[in-house]
C-alpha cells in the first residue's frame, strides 16, 4: 500500500499523523497522532512521541492507528 493510500485510509477512519522536525539540528522528529472528534469535528491530540527519523514516526503512527481502529471495530 502506498503512503498516500494509507494516509487517506487514516483520514477516512478519523485519524491524522503529523510529523515535524525539532528545532535544534539533529535533535530528531516529533510525531503527533490526532483523532477527529465525532461530537465537535475538532482534531484532538491522542498521542505524541519523539523519534530519530520521520520514517520511524510514520511506522509508529501507523501501528497505533491500526490498533485503535481494530479495537473500535471489535466494540
N, C-alpha and C positions, 0 to 999 in steps of 0.2 A: 504494500500500500504506500503510495507517495505521501510525503509530508503534508502537502496541500489537502489531499483527500482525507487524511487522518484528522487534520485540524478542522476541516469542515464538519466531520463527524462529531468532534468535540463540541463545536458550536451548536449543532443540531440537538445534542444532548444537554445543552445549557452550561457548558464549561469552556474556559479560556485559559491558555497558558501564556504568560508574559515573561520574556527573558530579556534582561538588561545587563550591560557591563557595569561593574562597580567603578567608582571614580578614580581610584588610585591604580596606577599601572600594575598589571599582573596580579591584581587583588581578587580576580575571579568574576563570577557572574551570579546574579540573583534571579531566582525563579519564583514567580508568583502564580498560584493556581486560583482562579476565580470561578464562582458558581453564580449563575443568574437566578435571582430570587423569583420564585413563582408569584409571590404576592405583589411585589413592587416593580419587578423588572430591572432592578438595580443589580450591578455586579458586586458580589461580596468576596473578599479575600478569605479563602478557606485554608490555604497552606502557603508557606514560603520557605525557601532554603537556599543556601549559598553553594555554588559548585565551581569547579576549576575550568569547565568548558560549557558552551551553550548546548552541545550535544548531550552532555550529562543531564542538563536541566530538562530538555525535552524528553529524554528517556524516563527520568524520574516522574515528570508530569504525566506522561502517558500511562505509566503504571498506576499512579494514584487515581487518575480519572477513570481508567478501566475498572479498577476495584470498586470505586464509588458507583459507577453506572451499573455494574453487575450486582452490587449489593442492593441497589434500589429496585432492580428487576425482580429480585427474589422476594421482596416485601409485598 
